[in-house]
Amino acid sequence: MLKRERHQYIMDKFQETEKINTIDLAIELHISEDTIRRDFNELHNKGLINKVYGGAFLVKCNSKNVFDIAIINEEKKIVVGQKALAFLKEGQVIIMSGGTTNLSFCKLIPIDFSATIYTYSLPIAMQLSQHPNIELIFIGGKLQKNAMVTIGIDVVHVLSKIKADICFLGVSSIDENQGLTEMGYEVSVVKKEMIRVSEKVIAMATSDKINGKMMHKVCGLEQLHAVITDLNPKSPKVKNFVEAGVTVL
């Protein structure tokens, strides 16, 4: 993984967790702790993170509008979102996970689209609230402040009562052997329930999330209806997924 890709990976990871541990990240990326420390130093010098003993925190700006979210690699996420539009049908019951890829997708949904959409992401709920024909149901629970999503048993309980036509699942990491994995246990539990109650599961994965592994497994590739990426399906990076029988778009 190139330095630029690592920096992006680190910033994306802060969508899921408030602190990144140096040792854990080094193990996850199969690189030295010194390399991670140098990455942290560079991001710290750019004012993006705060270094602490053993890891780093994301810099928070109190004057910032909480829904003014910077989307890293937005061009790639728009490509994913454009492909995902083909799965939308009028009248569907949809579940949306959090994440900036899904947020980019929501910005592309036609203003007159009609559906019932459940989400536990505050930014996505705010974006979808602009659509007059979408019945929007926000799932409350314990707020994970850095990612602006709700987690916990309350979210899982609401999800358990839903029968969804489709869910759009933001991806932190996806690997041919491990499937979808997450850094946070509570987020992984919520996503497992999303998958269980949905007829179709669409994984929304930008290329930097492919062939990565995290601590908590969400599902195997066999549980996915399709994986949507910003890559050409013939790209060598997704060759193993295609050979394993996964639909890659």
Secondary structure, DSSP 8 states (H G I E B T S, - for coil): --HHHHHHHHHHHTTT-SEEEHHHHHHHHTS-HHHHHHHHHHHHHTTSEEEETTEEEE---TTS-TT----TTHHHHHHHHHHHGGG--TT-EEEE--SHHHHHHHHHS-TT--EEEEE-BHHHHHHHTT-TTEEEEE--SEEETTTTEEESHHHHHHHHT--EEEEEEE-SEEETTTEEEES-HHHHHHHHHHHHTEEEEEEE--GGGBT---SEEEE-GGG-SEEE-SS-TT-GGGHHHHHTT--B-
